[in-house]
Amino acid sequence: MFKLRIGDYRVIYSFDDDFITIHQVDHRRDIYSD
Protein backbone atom coordinates (compact mmCIF):
# COMPACT_ATOMS: atom_id res chain seq x y z
CA MET A 1 0.00 0.00 0.00
CA PHE A 2 1.05 3.56 -0.64
CA LYS A 3 0.18 6.93 0.86
CA LEU A 4 -0.41 10.13 -1.06
CA ARG A 5 -0.38 13.46 0.76
CA ILE A 6 -2.76 16.17 -0.44
CA GLY A 7 -2.65 19.09 2.00
CA ASP A 8 -3.87 17.80 5.36
CA TYR A 9 -5.46 14.74 3.76
CA ARG A 10 -3.99 11.32 3.10
CA VAL A 11 -5.02 8.82 0.44
CA ILE A 12 -4.09 5.19 1.07
CA TYR A 13 -4.06 3.16 -2.13
CA SER A 14 -2.63 0.10 -3.82
CA PHE A 15 -2.35 -0.96 -7.43
CA ASP A 16 -2.24 -4.18 -9.40
CA ASP A 17 -1.74 -4.83 -13.10
CA ASP A 18 -4.77 -2.90 -14.38
CA PHE A 19 -6.39 -1.41 -11.27
CA ILE A 20 -5.78 1.24 -8.65
CA THR A 21 -7.68 0.56 -5.43
CA ILE A 22 -8.30 3.45 -3.04
CA HIS A 23 -8.60 2.10 0.50
CA GLN A 24 -9.05 5.26 2.53
CA VAL A 25 -9.22 9.04 2.13
CA ASP A 26 -9.17 10.91 5.42
CA HIS A 27 -7.72 13.82 7.35
CA ARG A 28 -4.24 13.06 8.62
CA ARG A 29 -5.32 13.26 12.28
CA ASP A 30 -7.76 10.39 11.63
CA ILE A 31 -5.37 8.27 9.54
CA TYR A 32 -2.66 8.24 12.22
CA SER A 33 -4.95 7.95 15.27
CA ASP A 34 -4.77 4.11 15.29
VEXSEKOL-607981 format. One record per atom (N, C-alpha, C): residue in three letters; atom name; y, z, x. Coordinates in Angstrom, 1 decimal, decimal comma. Layout:
N
+--------+-------+--------+--------+--------+
| residu | atome |     yy |     zz |     xx |
+--------+-------+--------+--------+--------+
|    ALA |    CA |      Y |      Z |      X |
...
+--------+-------+--------+--------+--------+
END
This chain:
34
+--------+-------+--------+--------+--------+
| residu | atome |     yy |     zz |     xx |
+--------+-------+--------+--------+--------+
|    MET |     N |   -1,2 |    0,0 |    0,8 |
|    MET |    CA |    0,0 |    0,0 |    0,0 |
|    MET |     C |    1,2 |    0,0 |    0,9 |
|    PHE |     N |    2,3 |   -0,5 |    0,3 |
|    PHE |    CA |    3,6 |   -0,6 |    1,0 |
|    PHE |     C |    4,7 |   -0,1 |    0,2 |
|    LYS |     N |    5,8 |    0,3 |    0,9 |
|    LYS |    CA |    6,9 |    0,9 |    0,2 |
|    LYS |     C |    8,1 |    0,0 |    0,5 |
|    LEU |     N |    8,9 |   -0,3 |   -0,5 |
|    LEU |    CA |   10,1 |   -1,1 |   -0,4 |
|    LEU |     C |   11,3 |   -0,2 |   -0,9 |
|    ARG |     N |   12,3 |   -0,1 |   -0,1 |
|    ARG |    CA |   13,5 |    0,8 |   -0,4 |
|    ARG |     C |   14,6 |   -0,1 |   -0,9 |
|    ILE |     N |   15,0 |    0,3 |   -2,1 |
|    ILE |    CA |   16,2 |   -0,4 |   -2,8 |
|    ILE |     C |   17,1 |    0,6 |   -3,2 |
|    GLY |     N |   18,1 |    0,9 |   -2,4 |
|    GLY |    CA |   19,1 |    2,0 |   -2,6 |
|    GLY |     C |   18,4 |    3,3 |   -2,6 |
|    ASP |     N |   18,5 |    4,1 |   -3,7 |
|    ASP |    CA |   17,8 |    5,4 |   -3,9 |
|    ASP |     C |   16,4 |    5,2 |   -4,5 |
|    TYR |     N |   16,0 |    4,0 |   -4,8 |
|    TYR |    CA |   14,7 |    3,8 |   -5,5 |
|    TYR |     C |   13,7 |    3,3 |   -4,5 |
|    ARG |     N |   12,4 |    3,6 |   -4,8 |
|    ARG |    CA |   11,3 |    3,1 |   -4,0 |
|    ARG |     C |   10,4 |    2,3 |   -4,9 |
|    VAL |     N |    9,8 |    1,2 |   -4,3 |
|    VAL |    CA |    8,8 |    0,4 |   -5,0 |
|    VAL |     C |    7,6 |    0,5 |   -4,2 |
|    ILE |     N |    6,5 |    1,0 |   -4,8 |
|    ILE |    CA |    5,2 |    1,1 |   -4,1 |
|    ILE |     C |    4,3 |   -0,1 |   -4,6 |
|    TYR |     N |    3,9 |   -0,9 |   -3,7 |
|    TYR |    CA |    3,2 |   -2,1 |   -4,1 |
|    TYR |     C |    2,0 |   -2,4 |   -3,1 |
|    SER |     N |    1,2 |   -3,3 |   -3,5 |
|    SER |    CA |    0,1 |   -3,8 |   -2,6 |
|    SER |     C |   -0,1 |   -5,3 |   -3,0 |
|    PHE |     N |   -0,7 |   -6,0 |   -2,1 |
|    PHE |    CA |   -1,0 |   -7,4 |   -2,3 |
|    PHE |     C |   -2,3 |   -7,8 |   -1,8 |
|    ASP |     N |   -2,9 |   -8,8 |   -2,6 |
|    ASP |    CA |   -4,2 |   -9,4 |   -2,2 |
|    ASP |     C |   -3,9 |  -10,9 |   -2,0 |
|    ASP |     N |   -5,0 |  -11,7 |   -2,1 |
|    ASP |    CA |   -4,8 |  -13,1 |   -1,7 |
|    ASP |     C |   -3,8 |  -13,8 |   -2,6 |
|    ASP |     N |   -3,8 |  -13,6 |   -3,9 |
|    ASP |    CA |   -2,9 |  -14,4 |   -4,8 |
|    ASP |     C |   -2,0 |  -13,5 |   -5,6 |
|    PHE |     N |   -2,1 |  -12,2 |   -5,5 |
|    PHE |    CA |   -1,4 |  -11,3 |   -6,4 |
|    PHE |     C |   -0,6 |  -10,2 |   -5,7 |
|    ILE |     N |    0,5 |   -9,8 |   -6,2 |
|    ILE |    CA |    1,2 |   -8,7 |   -5,8 |
|    ILE |     C |    1,2 |   -7,7 |   -6,9 |
|    THR |     N |    0,7 |   -6,5 |   -6,7 |
|    THR |    CA |    0,6 |   -5,4 |   -7,7 |
|    THR |     C |    1,6 |   -4,3 |   -7,4 |
|    ILE |     N |    2,5 |   -4,1 |   -8,4 |
|    ILE |    CA |    3,5 |   -3,0 |   -8,3 |
|    ILE |     C |    2,9 |   -1,8 |   -8,9 |
|    HIS |     N |    2,7 |   -0,7 |   -8,1 |
|    HIS |    CA |    2,1 |    0,5 |   -8,6 |
|    HIS |     C |    3,1 |    1,5 |   -9,2 |
|    GLN |     N |    4,3 |    1,5 |   -8,6 |
|    GLN |    CA |    5,3 |    2,5 |   -9,1 |
|    GLN |     C |    6,7 |    2,1 |   -8,6 |
|    VAL |     N |    7,6 |    2,3 |   -9,5 |
|    VAL |    CA |    9,0 |    2,1 |   -9,2 |
|    VAL |     C |    9,7 |    3,4 |   -9,7 |
|    ASP |     N |   10,3 |    4,1 |   -8,8 |
|    ASP |    CA |   10,9 |    5,4 |   -9,2 |
|    ASP |     C |   12,0 |    5,8 |   -8,2 |
|    HIS |     N |   12,8 |    6,8 |   -8,6 |
|    HIS |    CA |   13,8 |    7,3 |   -7,7 |
|    HIS |     C |   13,1 |    8,1 |   -6,6 |
|    ARG |     N |   13,7 |    8,1 |   -5,4 |
|    ARG |    CA |   13,1 |    8,6 |   -4,2 |
|    ARG |     C |   12,7 |   10,1 |   -4,4 |
|    ARG |     N |   13,6 |   10,8 |   -5,1 |
|    ARG |    CA |   13,3 |   12,3 |   -5,3 |
|    ARG |     C |   12,0 |   12,5 |   -6,1 |
|    ASP |     N |   11,6 |   11,5 |   -7,0 |
|    ASP |    CA |   10,4 |   11,6 |   -7,8 |
|    ASP |     C |    9,2 |   11,1 |   -7,0 |
|    ILE |     N |    9,4 |   10,1 |   -6,2 |
|    ILE |    CA |    8,3 |    9,5 |   -5,4 |
|    ILE |     C |    7,7 |   10,6 |   -4,4 |
|    TYR |     N |    8,6 |   11,3 |   -3,7 |
|    TYR |    CA |    8,2 |   12,2 |   -2,7 |
|    TYR |     C |    8,0 |   13,6 |   -3,1 |
|    SER |     N |    8,1 |   13,9 |   -4,5 |
|    SER |    CA |    7,9 |   15,3 |   -5,0 |
|    SER |     C |    6,5 |   15,8 |   -4,9 |
|    ASP |     N |    5,5 |   14,9 |   -4,8 |
|    ASP |    CA |    4,1 |   15,3 |   -4,8 |
|    ASP |     C |    3,8 |   16,0 |   -3,5 |
+--------+-------+--------+--------+--------+
END
